[in-house]
């Protein structure tokens, strides 16, 4: 799939989908490019209008999110309290740091 994604990225950026472009994108993503797969993809996409192909594919609906249980808000409230205390503890240090900047 990373080969297809690379081709779509190049196309979206307005660049020509070429073997060298695909190689650069894949290498930037940390993928070791396979020259055979790249050549096959470039040859396949040569006669395809990518914009029309993307429009023809139906977009899947986002999966439904499970309803939250009653326990979730309580846990969240308990977890937020320590975070607030941590933020309060950090404020004096931040203020002291700012004061040091201005002498």
ABEGO torsion letter per residue (X at the ends): XAAAAAAAAAAAAGBBBBAAAAAAAAAAAGBBBBAAAAAAAAAAAAABBAAAAAAABBBBBBBBBBBBBAAAAAAAAAAAAAAAAAAAAAAAAAAAAAAAAAX
